[in-house]
Amino acid sequence: MKRLSKIAFIAAIAAACFTSSAIAQESVIVTNRVIYPGQTVTANDIRVVQLKQNRDVRAYVTKATQIAGKIADKTILPNRFIVPAMLREAYAVNKGRPVQVTYERGALSITIMAVALQDGSPGDMVTLRNADSGQTFNGVVLADGTVRVGA
């Protein structure tokens, strides 16, 4: 029985060492300079570093494609691990700017111009004002910078 528990103990240590070495070999993305909120992160701003300590990297950005072209939502300091919550997609609709709004239902399609009352990334719900009537309404921002309303 003692021998079996020793074997189980050794197997547990070996498994822990194997897991630790796999985690220790992970790489993460860090920035080369301070990036302030509102600034776009470019490929020149980032670099890949190999972790030397035993750390779990699942909470951090590990690929350049996860960060390049995104906008800093918080100040990102150089040589620090980057958490995805520090970044956001670029705004497709900007507050105070005119935006094309489309309503489509079956064969019916209506397009108007409105003024965005808030910034929005694709998929965000934004409030808009009809330039002619002054009435406000909500719509969903699309990737092409237009807004869809209705069904």
N, CA and C atoms as an extended XYZ file, in Angstrom:
453
Properties=species:S:1:pos:R:3:atomname:S:1:resname:S:1:resid:I:1 pbc="F F F"
N         0.828       -1.191        0.000 N   MET     1
C         0.000        0.000        0.000 CA  MET     1
C         0.871        1.253        0.000 C   MET     1
N         1.970        1.212        0.824 N   LYS     2
C         2.869        2.356        0.867 CA  LYS     2
C         3.506        2.582       -0.493 C   LYS     2
N         3.859        1.485       -1.137 N   ARG     3
C         4.509        1.599       -2.438 CA  ARG     3
C         3.560        2.233       -3.456 C   ARG     3
N         2.289        1.860       -3.407 N   LEU     4
C         1.299        2.416       -4.321 CA  LEU     4
C         1.131        3.914       -4.083 C   LEU     4
N         1.108        4.341       -2.836 N   SER     5
C         0.959        5.772       -2.548 CA  SER     5
C         2.202        6.545       -2.978 C   SER     5
N         3.396        5.915       -2.849 N   LYS     6
C         4.620        6.568       -3.320 CA  LYS     6
C         4.580        6.745       -4.836 C   LYS     6
N         4.122        5.720       -5.541 N   ILE     7
C         4.024        5.800       -7.003 CA  ILE     7
C         3.021        6.884       -7.401 C   ILE     7
N         1.904        6.938       -6.705 N   ALA     8
C         0.899        7.969       -6.997 CA  ALA     8
C         1.470        9.356       -6.727 C   ALA     8
N         2.231        9.497       -5.642 N   PHE     9
C         2.848       10.778       -5.302 CA  PHE     9
C         3.850       11.207       -6.376 C   PHE     9
N         4.689       10.284       -6.822 N   ILE    10
C         5.676       10.579       -7.868 CA  ILE    10
C         4.971       10.936       -9.176 C   ILE    10
N         3.909       10.221       -9.494 N   ALA    11
C         3.151       10.510      -10.717 CA  ALA    11
C         2.528       11.905      -10.644 C   ALA    11
N         2.027       12.286       -9.479 N   ALA    12
C         1.438       13.619       -9.311 CA  ALA    12
C         2.492       14.702       -9.485 C   ALA    12
N         3.682       14.486       -8.934 N   ILE    13
C         4.774       15.461       -9.087 CA  ILE    13
C         5.195       15.557      -10.552 C   ILE    13
N         5.301       14.423      -11.223 N   ALA    14
C         5.680       14.422      -12.643 CA  ALA    14
C         4.641       15.166      -13.472 C   ALA    14
N         3.372       14.948      -13.178 N   ALA    15
C         2.308       15.642      -13.909 CA  ALA    15
C         2.375       17.140      -13.655 C   ALA    15
N         2.641       17.527      -12.416 N   ALA    16
C         2.756       18.952      -12.084 CA  ALA    16
C         3.944       19.576      -12.806 C   ALA    16
N         5.060       18.864      -12.860 N   CYS    17
C         6.242       19.378      -13.564 CA  CYS    17
C         5.966       19.522      -15.047 C   CYS    17
N         5.281       18.546      -15.629 N   PHE    18
C         4.962       18.608      -17.054 CA  PHE    18
C         4.053       19.804      -17.343 C   PHE    18
N         3.038       20.008      -16.514 N   THR    19
C         2.130       21.141      -16.684 CA  THR    19
C         2.877       22.448      -16.503 C   THR    19
N         3.745       22.523      -15.503 N   SER    20
C         4.504       23.742      -15.247 CA  SER    20
C         5.406       24.088      -16.410 C   SER    20
N         6.072       23.082      -16.977 N   SER    21
C         6.969       23.376      -18.086 CA  SER    21
C         6.187       23.820      -19.311 C   SER    21
N         4.971       23.297      -19.491 N   ALA    22
C         4.160       23.732      -20.627 CA  ALA    22
C         3.732       25.176      -20.441 C   ALA    22
N         3.372       25.538      -19.217 N   ILE    23
C         2.967       26.917      -18.954 CA  ILE    23
C         4.166       27.849      -19.065 C   ILE    23
N         5.335       27.429      -18.574 N   ALA    24
C         6.520       28.283      -18.569 CA  ALA    24
C         7.003       28.608      -19.976 C   ALA    24
N         6.657       27.791      -20.949 N   GLN    25
C         7.106       28.025      -22.309 CA  GLN    25
C         6.139       28.892      -23.108 C   GLN    25
N         5.081       29.352      -22.524 N   GLU    26
C         4.105       30.182      -23.223 CA  GLU    26
C         4.681       31.555      -23.520 C   GLU    26
N         4.129       32.199      -24.514 N   SER    27
C         4.545       33.560      -24.839 CA  SER    27
C         3.347       34.492      -24.722 C   SER    27
N         3.617       35.740      -24.405 N   VAL    28
C         2.577       36.756      -24.277 CA  VAL    28
C         3.015       38.002      -25.032 C   VAL    28
N         2.057       38.892      -25.245 N   ILE    29
C         2.321       40.141      -25.947 CA  ILE    29
C         2.486       41.257      -24.921 C   ILE    29
N         3.510       42.086      -25.114 N   VAL    30
C         3.706       43.292      -24.303 CA  VAL    30
C         3.916       44.462      -25.260 C   VAL    30
N         3.782       45.677      -24.746 N   THR    31
C         4.001       46.852      -25.590 CA  THR    31
C         5.420       47.373      -25.400 C   THR    31
N         5.896       48.081      -26.417 N   ASN    32
C         7.229       48.684      -26.371 CA  ASN    32
C         7.213       50.063      -25.731 C   ASN    32
N         6.038       50.693      -25.682 N   ARG    33
C         5.922       52.068      -25.193 CA  ARG    33
C         4.609       52.213      -24.442 C   ARG    33
N         4.430       53.354      -23.802 N   VAL    34
C         3.163       53.639      -23.136 CA  VAL    34
C         2.118       53.912      -24.214 C   VAL    34
N         0.970       53.272      -24.099 N   ILE    35
C        -0.142       53.517      -25.016 CA  ILE    35
C        -1.280       54.068      -24.177 C   ILE    35
N        -1.727       55.272      -24.541 N   TYR    36
C        -2.752       55.970      -23.775 CA  TYR    36
C        -4.148       55.644      -24.300 C   TYR    36
N        -5.169       55.820      -23.457 N   PRO    37
C        -6.538       55.554      -23.904 CA  PRO    37
C        -6.874       56.343      -25.172 C   PRO    37
N        -7.483       55.648      -26.126 N   GLY    38
C        -7.860       56.270      -27.390 CA  GLY    38
C        -6.841       56.080      -28.493 C   GLY    38
N        -5.625       55.649      -28.154 N   GLN    39
C        -4.602       55.425      -29.175 CA  GLN    39
C        -4.758       54.029      -29.784 C   GLN    39
N        -4.464       53.942      -31.077 N   THR    40
C        -4.517       52.666      -31.786 CA  THR    40
C        -3.218       51.902      -31.563 C   THR    40
N        -3.336       50.620      -31.308 N   VAL    41
C        -2.172       49.762      -31.123 CA  VAL    41
C        -1.754       49.243      -32.500 C   VAL    41
N        -0.503       49.487      -32.873 N   THR    42
C         0.011       49.027      -34.163 CA  THR    42
C         0.995       47.881      -33.954 C   THR    42
N         1.364       47.239      -35.046 N   ALA    43
C         2.316       46.123      -34.970 CA  ALA    43
C         3.674       46.584      -34.442 C   ALA    43
N         4.041       47.851      -34.680 N   ASN    44
C         5.323       48.373      -34.190 CA  ASN    44
C         5.318       48.612      -32.683 C   ASN    44
N         4.135       48.679      -32.077 N   ASP    45
C         4.018       48.961      -30.645 CA  ASP    45
C         4.138       47.721      -29.770 C   ASP    45
N         4.098       46.538      -30.372 N   ILE    46
C         4.030       45.315      -29.569 CA  ILE    46
C         5.175       44.369      -29.902 C   ILE    46
N         5.427       43.471      -28.949 N   ARG    47
C         6.410       42.418      -29.182 CA  ARG    47
C         6.017       41.199      -28.357 C   ARG    47
N         6.548       40.071      -28.752 N   VAL    48
C         6.269       38.806      -28.076 CA  VAL    48
C         7.401       38.522      -27.105 C   VAL    48
N         7.038       38.141      -25.882 N   VAL    49
C         8.047       37.745      -24.896 CA  VAL    49
C         7.710       36.348      -24.378 C   VAL    49
N         8.751       35.587      -24.100 N   GLN    50
C         8.587       34.255      -23.523 CA  GLN    50
C         8.557       34.396      -22.008 C   GLN    50
N         7.632       33.724      -21.385 N   LEU    51
C         7.555       33.761      -19.925 CA  LEU    51
C         8.628       32.860      -19.334 C   LEU    51
N         9.320       33.385      -18.345 N   LYS    52
C        10.350       32.592      -17.675 CA  LYS    52
C         9.822       31.984      -16.381 C   LYS    52
N         8.774       32.578      -15.844 N   GLN    53
C         8.235       32.040      -14.607 CA  GLN    53
C         7.012       31.170      -14.892 C   GLN    53
N         6.612       30.454      -13.905 N   ASN    54
C         5.483       29.544      -14.013 CA  ASN    54
C         4.183       30.340      -13.886 C   ASN    54
N         3.625       30.777      -15.011 N   ARG    55
C         2.407       31.588      -14.997 CA  ARG    55
C         1.390       31.036      -15.973 C   ARG    55
N         0.148       31.171      -15.628 N   ASP    56
C        -0.943       30.780      -16.514 CA  ASP    56
C        -1.268       31.983      -17.393 C   ASP    56
N        -1.174       31.839      -18.701 N   VAL    57
C        -1.313       32.981      -19.610 CA  VAL    57
C        -2.718       33.131      -20.191 C   VAL    57
N        -3.663       32.318      -19.759 N   ARG    58
C        -4.998       32.371      -20.360 CA  ARG    58
C        -5.673       33.723      -20.202 C   ARG    58
N        -5.313       34.495      -19.199 N   ALA    59
C        -5.944       35.797      -18.966 CA  ALA    59
C        -5.296       36.912      -19.781 C   ALA    59
N        -4.201       36.625      -20.460 N   TYR    60
C        -3.448       37.658      -21.170 CA  TYR    60
C        -3.554       37.496      -22.684 C   TYR    60
N        -3.196       38.561      -23.386 N   VAL    61
C        -3.143       38.516      -24.846 CA  VAL    61
C        -1.909       37.710      -25.244 C   VAL    61
N        -2.113       36.692      -26.080 N   THR    62
C        -1.009       35.811      -26.461 CA  THR    62
C        -0.682       35.854      -27.952 C   THR    62
N        -1.523       36.516      -28.738 N   LYS    63
C        -1.292       36.595      -30.184 CA  LYS    63
C        -1.404       38.038      -30.643 C   LYS    63
N        -0.550       38.422      -31.578 N   ALA    64
C        -0.564       39.790      -32.101 CA  ALA    64
C        -1.893       40.118      -32.769 C   ALA    64
N        -2.549       39.126      -33.347 N   THR    65
C        -3.832       39.372      -34.014 CA  THR    65
C        -4.928       39.756      -33.025 C   THR    65
N        -4.756       39.434      -31.753 N   GLN    66
C        -5.737       39.800      -30.736 CA  GLN    66
C        -5.657       41.274      -30.364 C   GLN    66
N        -4.573       41.945      -30.718 N   ILE    67
C        -4.345       43.303      -30.237 CA  ILE    67
C        -4.120       44.325      -31.345 C   ILE    67
N        -3.455       43.942      -32.432 N   ALA    68
C        -3.111       44.907      -33.486 CA  ALA    68
C        -4.372       45.532      -34.082 C   ALA    68
N        -4.368       46.855      -34.187 N   GLY    69
C        -5.500       47.581      -34.753 CA  GLY    69
C        -6.578       47.935      -33.755 C   GLY    69
N        -6.467       47.455      -32.533 N   LYS    70
C        -7.468       47.784      -31.516 CA  LYS    70
C        -7.100       49.101      -30.847 C   LYS    70
N        -8.040       49.634      -30.092 N   ILE    71
C        -7.877       50.914      -29.412 CA  ILE    71
C        -7.699       50.653      -27.917 C   ILE    71
N        -6.748       51.350      -27.312 N   ALA    72
C        -6.530       51.216      -25.867 CA  ALA    72
C        -7.694       51.862      -25.126 C   ALA    72
N        -8.271       51.124      -24.203 N   ASP    73
C        -9.354       51.635      -23.370 CA  ASP    73
C        -8.798       52.160      -22.050 C   ASP    73
N        -7.629       51.671      -21.691 N   LYS    74
C        -6.927       52.073      -20.471 CA  LYS    74
C        -5.463       52.312      -20.847 C   LYS    74
N        -4.733       52.968      -19.971 N   THR    75
C        -3.303       53.164      -20.209 CA  THR    75
C        -2.603       51.811      -20.125 C   THR    75
N        -1.804       51.508      -21.149 N   ILE    76
C        -1.054       50.249      -21.193 CA  ILE    76
C         0.420       50.602      -21.059 C   ILE    76
N         1.030       50.131      -19.991 N   LEU    77
C         2.435       50.431      -19.721 CA  LEU    77
C         3.348       49.463      -20.465 C   LEU    77
N         4.561       49.899      -20.803 N   PRO    78
C         5.477       49.020      -21.529 CA  PRO    78
C         5.929       47.831      -20.680 C   PRO    78
N         6.179       46.727      -21.354 N   ASN    79
C         6.688       45.498      -20.734 CA  ASN    79
C         5.758       44.900      -19.689 C   ASN    79
N         4.476       45.215      -19.760 N   ARG    80
C         3.479       44.622      -18.857 CA  ARG    80
C         2.576       43.702      -19.665 C   ARG    80
N         2.090       42.655      -19.029 N   PHE    81
C         1.161       41.757      -19.705 CA  PHE    81
C        -0.123       42.518      -20.011 C   PHE    81
N        -0.707       42.245      -21.158 N   ILE    82
C        -1.907       42.952      -21.599 CA  ILE    82
C        -3.118       42.048      -21.421 C   ILE    82
N        -4.141       42.580      -20.768 N   VAL    83
C        -5.400       41.881      -20.562 CA  VAL    83
C        -6.366       42.361      -21.648 C   VAL    83
N        -7.151       41.476      -22.274 N   PRO    84
C        -8.062       41.900      -23.339 CA  PRO    84
C        -9.015       43.030      -22.936 C   PRO    84
N        -9.342       43.147      -21.661 N   ALA    85
C       -10.245       44.205      -21.202 CA  ALA    85
C        -9.630       45.597      -21.342 C   ALA    85
N        -8.321       45.673      -21.582 N   MET    86
C        -7.661       46.968      -21.765 CA  MET    86
C        -7.895       47.528      -23.165 C   MET    86
N        -8.507       46.729      -24.046 N   LEU    87
C        -8.648       47.096      -25.452 CA  LEU    87
C       -10.107       47.076      -25.885 C   LEU    87
N       -10.379       47.783      -26.973 N   ARG    88
C       -11.709       47.748      -27.581 CA  ARG    88
C       -11.540       47.852      -29.086 C   ARG    88
N       -12.600       47.517      -29.795 N   GLU    89
C       -12.598       47.674      -31.250 CA  GLU    89
C       -12.644       49.160      -31.584 C   GLU    89
N       -12.146       49.513      -32.747 N   ALA    90
C       -12.212       50.906      -33.207 CA  ALA    90
C       -13.672       51.281      -33.436 C   ALA    90
N       -14.008       52.545      -33.178 N   TYR    91
C       -15.374       52.999      -33.395 CA  TYR    91
C       -15.674       53.077      -34.884 C   TYR    91
N       -16.814       52.533      -35.286 N   ALA    92
C       -17.271       52.636      -36.672 CA  ALA    92
C       -18.191       53.838      -36.825 C   ALA    92
N       -18.783       54.287      -35.698 N   VAL    93
C       -19.673       55.449      -35.672 CA  VAL    93
C       -19.144       56.389      -34.597 C   VAL    93
N       -19.011       57.671      -34.945 N   ASN    94
C       -18.483       58.651      -33.999 CA  ASN    94
C       -19.544       59.664      -33.601 C   ASN    94
N       -19.549       60.008      -32.327 N   LYS    95
C       -20.499       60.961      -31.764 CA  LYS    95
C       -20.441       62.286      -32.519 C   LYS    95
N       -21.632       62.800      -32.860 N   GLY    96
C       -21.733       64.093      -33.527 CA  GLY    96
C       -21.550       64.041      -35.035 C   GLY    96
N       -21.236       62.879      -35.577 N   ARG    97
C       -21.002       62.733      -37.020 CA  ARG    97
C       -22.245       62.159      -37.700 C   ARG    97
N       -22.481       62.548      -38.952 N   PRO    98
C       -23.618       61.964      -39.678 CA  PRO    98
C       -23.371       60.488      -39.982 C   PRO    98
N       -24.437       59.726      -39.976 N   VAL    99
C       -24.346       58.293      -40.233 CA  VAL    99
C       -25.560       57.860      -41.059 C   VAL    99
N       -25.344       56.926      -41.944 N   GLN   100
C       -26.427       56.385      -42.762 CA  GLN   100
C       -27.165       55.330      -41.956 C   GLN   100
N       -28.492       55.450      -41.898 N   VAL   101
C       -29.329       54.532      -41.130 CA  VAL   101
C       -30.247       53.801      -42.101 C   VAL   101
N       -30.329       52.487      -41.962 N   THR   102
C       -31.139       51.680      -42.871 CA  THR   102
C       -32.150       50.850      -42.095 C   THR   102
N       -33.376       50.818      -42.634 N   TYR   103
C       -34.428       49.938      -42.133 CA  TYR   103
C       -34.795       49.018      -43.283 C   TYR   103
N       -34.758       47.720      -43.064 N   GLU   104
C       -35.121       46.754      -44.100 CA  GLU   104
C       -36.100       45.744      -43.540 C   GLU   104
N       -37.141       45.499      -44.323 N   ARG   105
C       -38.118       44.467      -43.972 CA  ARG   105
C       -38.655       43.913      -45.281 C   ARG   105
N       -38.285       42.693      -45.577 N   GLY   106
C       -38.689       42.090      -46.848 CA  GLY   106
C       -38.110       42.890      -48.004 C   GLY   106
N       -38.982       43.300      -48.931 N   ALA   107
C       -38.543       44.066      -50.099 CA  ALA   107
C       -38.434       45.557      -49.797 C   ALA   107
N       -38.956       45.994      -48.653 N   LEU   108
C       -38.936       47.413      -48.279 CA  LEU   108
C       -37.585       47.787      -47.674 C   LEU   108
N       -37.003       48.863      -48.171 N   SER   109
C       -35.736       49.356      -47.645 CA  SER   109
C       -35.800       50.877      -47.571 C   SER   109
N       -35.591       51.426      -46.377 N   ILE   110
C       -35.615       52.876      -46.170 CA  ILE   110
C       -34.257       53.288      -45.622 C   ILE   110
N       -33.674       54.321      -46.228 N   THR   111
C       -32.376       54.822      -45.786 CA  THR   111
C       -32.492       56.310      -45.497 C   THR   111
N       -31.988       56.730      -44.328 N   ILE   112
C       -31.974       58.149      -43.960 CA  ILE   112
C       -30.599       58.495      -43.398 C   ILE   112
N       -30.366       59.776      -43.226 N   MET   113
C       -29.154       60.238      -42.548 CA  MET   113
C       -29.554       60.705      -41.152 C   MET   113
N       -28.732       60.382      -40.172 N   ALA   114
C       -28.974       60.788      -38.790 CA  ALA   114
C       -27.636       61.192      -38.178 C   ALA   114
N       -27.714       61.784      -36.993 N   VAL   115
C       -26.511       62.190      -36.268 CA  VAL   115
C       -26.335       61.247      -35.078 C   VAL   115
N       -25.150       60.675      -34.949 N   ALA   116
C       -24.862       59.772      -33.835 CA  ALA   116
C       -24.728       60.581      -32.549 C   ALA   116
N       -25.403       60.151      -31.506 N   LEU   117
C       -25.323       60.821      -30.209 CA  LEU   117
C       -24.303       60.154      -29.290 C   LEU   117
N       -23.684       59.070      -29.775 N   GLN   118
C       -22.631       58.405      -29.017 CA  GLN   118
C       -21.751       57.605      -29.968 C   GLN   118
N       -20.543       57.292      -29.511 N   ASP   119
C       -19.622       56.471      -30.288 CA  ASP   119
C       -20.093       55.023      -30.248 C   ASP   119
N       -19.743       54.261      -31.283 N   GLY   120
C       -20.115       52.855      -31.283 CA  GLY   120
C       -19.238       52.004      -32.171 C   GLY   120
N       -18.926       50.816      -31.695 N   SER   121
C       -18.189       49.808      -32.458 CA  SER   121
C       -19.200       48.860      -33.090 C   SER   121
N       -18.787       48.073      -34.085 N   PRO   122
C       -19.722       47.118      -34.686 CA  PRO   122
C       -20.367       46.222      -33.633 C   PRO   122
N       -21.701       46.119      -33.721 N   GLY   123
C       -22.465       45.322      -32.768 CA  GLY   123
C       -23.032       46.120      -31.609 C   GLY   123
N       -22.556       47.341      -31.402 N   ASP   124
C       -23.048       48.180      -30.306 CA  ASP   124
C       -24.395       48.800      -30.657 C   ASP   124
N       -25.229       48.997      -29.651 N   MET   125
C       -26.479       49.740      -29.801 CA  MET   125
C       -26.156       51.205      -29.516 C   MET   125
N       -26.501       52.098      -30.459 N   VAL   126
C       -26.224       53.523      -30.292 CA  VAL   126
C       -27.509       54.325      -30.428 C   VAL   126
N       -27.502       55.516      -29.841 N   THR   127
C       -28.623       56.440      -29.958 CA  THR   127
C       -28.303       57.437      -31.057 C   THR   127
N       -29.318       57.714      -31.889 N   LEU   128
C       -29.152       58.622      -33.017 CA  LEU   128
C       -30.263       59.664      -32.997 C   LEU   128
N       -30.033       60.773      -33.703 N   ARG   129
C       -31.070       61.801      -33.839 CA  ARG   129
C       -31.338       62.007      -35.326 C   ARG   129
N       -32.634       61.949      -35.688 N   ASN   130
C       -33.040       62.229      -37.060 CA  ASN   130
C       -32.762       63.697      -37.331 C   ASN   130
N       -31.989       63.981      -38.371 N   ALA   131
C       -31.592       65.356      -38.677 CA  ALA   131
C       -32.785       66.227      -39.056 C   ALA   131
N       -33.835       65.653      -39.643 N   ASP   132
C       -35.003       66.430      -40.072 CA  ASP   132
C       -36.003       66.662      -38.948 C   ASP   132
N       -36.369       65.607      -38.226 N   SER   133
C       -37.419       65.723      -37.207 CA  SER   133
C       -36.887       65.992      -35.806 C   SER   133
N       -35.624       65.703      -35.551 N   GLY   134
C       -35.058       65.877      -34.220 CA  GLY   134
C       -35.379       64.726      -33.283 C   GLY   134
N       -36.125       63.740      -33.764 N   GLN   135
C       -36.518       62.603      -32.937 CA  GLN   135
C       -35.325       61.659      -32.732 C   GLN   135
N       -35.198       61.111      -31.516 N   THR   136
C       -34.100       60.187      -31.228 CA  THR   136
C       -34.589       58.745      -31.306 C   THR   136
N       -33.680       57.853      -31.670 N   PHE   137
C       -33.985       56.430      -31.791 CA  PHE   137
C       -32.691       55.644      -31.652 C   PHE   137
N       -32.820       54.332      -31.515 N   ASN   138
C       -31.658       53.456      -31.339 CA  ASN   138
C       -31.461       52.565      -32.554 C   ASN   138
N       -30.216       52.168      -32.776 N   GLY   139
C       -29.892       51.245      -33.854 CA  GLY   139
C       -28.607       50.509      -33.543 C   GLY   139
N       -28.336       49.482      -34.325 N   VAL   140
C       -27.147       48.651      -34.138 CA  VAL   140
C       -26.105       49.023      -35.188 C   VAL   140
N       -24.878       49.259      -34.735 N   VAL   141
C       -23.777       49.633      -35.626 CA  VAL   141
C       -23.308       48.402      -36.405 C   VAL   141
N       -23.130       48.582      -37.715 N   LEU   142
C       -22.609       47.525      -38.579 CA  LEU   142
C       -21.131       47.784      -38.867 C   LEU   142
N       -20.430       46.777      -39.344 N   ALA   143
C       -18.986       46.881      -39.584 CA  ALA   143
C       -18.631       47.935      -40.622 C   ALA   143
N       -19.546       48.218      -41.560 N   ASP   144
C       -19.257       49.202      -42.607 CA  ASP   144
C       -19.510       50.642      -42.165 C   ASP   144
N       -19.878       50.853      -40.902 N   GLY   145
C       -20.081       52.204      -40.383 CA  GLY   145
C       -21.494       52.718      -40.533 C   GLY   145
N       -22.401       51.884      -41.002 N   THR   146
C       -23.808       52.270      -41.073 CA  THR   146
C       -24.523       51.713      -39.846 C   THR   146
N       -25.787       52.106      -39.692 N   VAL   147
C       -26.572       51.642      -38.549 CA  VAL   147
C       -27.848       50.996      -39.071 C   VAL   147
N       -28.232       49.874      -38.477 N   ARG   148
C       -29.460       49.168      -38.837 CA  ARG   148
C       -30.489       49.371      -37.730 C   ARG   148
N       -31.718       49.698      -38.125 N   VAL   149
C       -32.805       49.842      -37.158 CA  VAL   149
C       -33.929       48.887      -37.527 C   VAL   149
N       -34.818       48.646      -36.582 N   GLY   150
C       -35.982       47.799      -36.854 CA  GLY   150
C       -35.656       46.327      -36.783 C   GLY   150
N       -36.526       45.543      -37.437 N   ALA   151
C       -36.427       44.085      -37.389 CA  ALA   151
C       -35.255       43.600      -38.074 C   ALA   151
